[in-house]
Amino acid sequence: PVSDPGANVCSVKMTDHMSS
């Protein structure tokens, strides 16, 4: 969530791996 930047980064990294 917006309150947890760490979780957001994790989500982005996961999406990046899936997109790749």
DSSP file (Angstrom, degrees, kcal/mol; ACC not computed):
  #  RESIDUE AA STRUCTURE BP1 BP2  ACC     N-H-->O    O-->H-N    N-H-->O    O-->H-N    TCO  KAPPA ALPHA  PHI   PSI    X-CA   Y-CA   Z-CA
    1    1 A P    >         0   0    0      0, 0.0     3,-1.4     0, 0.0     7,-0.4   0.000 360.0 360.0 360.0 173.9    0.0    0.0    0.0
    2    2 A V  T 3   +     0   0    0      1,-0.3     6,-0.0     5,-0.1     0, 0.0   0.799 360.0  56.8 -62.2 -27.2    0.9    3.7   -0.2
    3    3 A S  T 3  S+     0   0    0      1,-0.2    -1,-0.3     2,-0.1     3,-0.1   0.674 105.7  54.7 -77.8 -16.6    1.8    3.5    3.5
    4    4 A D    <>  +     0   0    0     -3,-1.4     4,-1.7     1,-0.2     3,-0.3  -0.791  58.4 173.4-121.0  88.6    4.3    0.7    2.8
    5    5 A P  H  > S+     0   0    0      0, 0.0     4,-2.5     0, 0.0     5,-0.2   0.844  80.6  61.2 -62.0 -32.7    6.8    1.8    0.1
    6    6 A G  H  > S+     0   0    0      1,-0.2     4,-2.1     2,-0.2     5,-0.1   0.929 104.7  46.5 -59.7 -45.4    8.8   -1.5    0.7
    7    7 A A  H  > S+     0   0    0     -3,-0.3     4,-2.3     1,-0.2    -1,-0.2   0.892 110.3  54.2 -65.1 -38.3    5.8   -3.6   -0.3
    8    8 A N  H  X S+     0   0    0     -4,-1.7     4,-2.5    -7,-0.4    -1,-0.2   0.920 107.7  49.6 -62.1 -42.9    5.2   -1.4   -3.3
    9    9 A V  H  X S+     0   0    0     -4,-2.5     4,-2.7     1,-0.2    -1,-0.2   0.916 109.4  52.1 -61.7 -42.7    8.8   -2.0   -4.5
   10   10 A C  H  X S+     0   0    0     -4,-2.1     4,-2.4     1,-0.2    -1,-0.2   0.914 110.1  48.9 -59.8 -42.9    8.4   -5.7   -4.0
   11   11 A S  H  X S+     0   0    0     -4,-2.3     4,-2.7     1,-0.2    -1,-0.2   0.919 111.2  49.5 -63.8 -43.4    5.3   -5.7   -6.1
   12   12 A V  H  X S+     0   0    0     -4,-2.5     4,-2.6     1,-0.2    -2,-0.2   0.917 110.9  49.6 -63.2 -42.5    7.0   -3.7   -8.8
   13   13 A K  H  X S+     0   0    0     -4,-2.7     4,-2.3     2,-0.2    -1,-0.2   0.922 111.3  49.2 -63.1 -43.1   10.0   -6.1   -8.9
   14   14 A M  H  X S+     0   0    0     -4,-2.4     4,-2.3     1,-0.2    -2,-0.2   0.931 112.4  47.7 -61.8 -45.3    7.6   -9.1   -9.1
   15   15 A T  H  X S+     0   0    0     -4,-2.7     4,-3.1     1,-0.2     5,-0.2   0.901 109.5  53.8 -63.0 -40.0    5.7   -7.4  -12.0
   16   16 A D  H  X S+     0   0    0     -4,-2.6     4,-2.2     1,-0.2    -1,-0.2   0.918 109.8  47.3 -61.8 -43.1    9.0   -6.6  -13.7
   17   17 A H  H  < S+     0   0    0     -4,-2.3    -1,-0.2     2,-0.2    -2,-0.2   0.907 114.4  46.7 -64.5 -41.2   10.1  -10.2  -13.5
   18   18 A M  H  < S+     0   0    0     -4,-2.3    -2,-0.2     1,-0.2    -1,-0.2   0.902 112.9  49.4 -68.0 -39.8    6.8  -11.4  -14.8
   19   19 A S  H  <        0   0    0     -4,-3.1    -1,-0.2     1,-0.3    -2,-0.2   0.867 360.0 360.0 -67.0 -35.7    6.8   -8.8  -17.6
   20   20 A S     <        0   0    0     -4,-2.2    -1,-0.3    -5,-0.2    -2,-0.2   0.531 360.0 360.0 -66.8 360.0   10.3   -9.8  -18.7
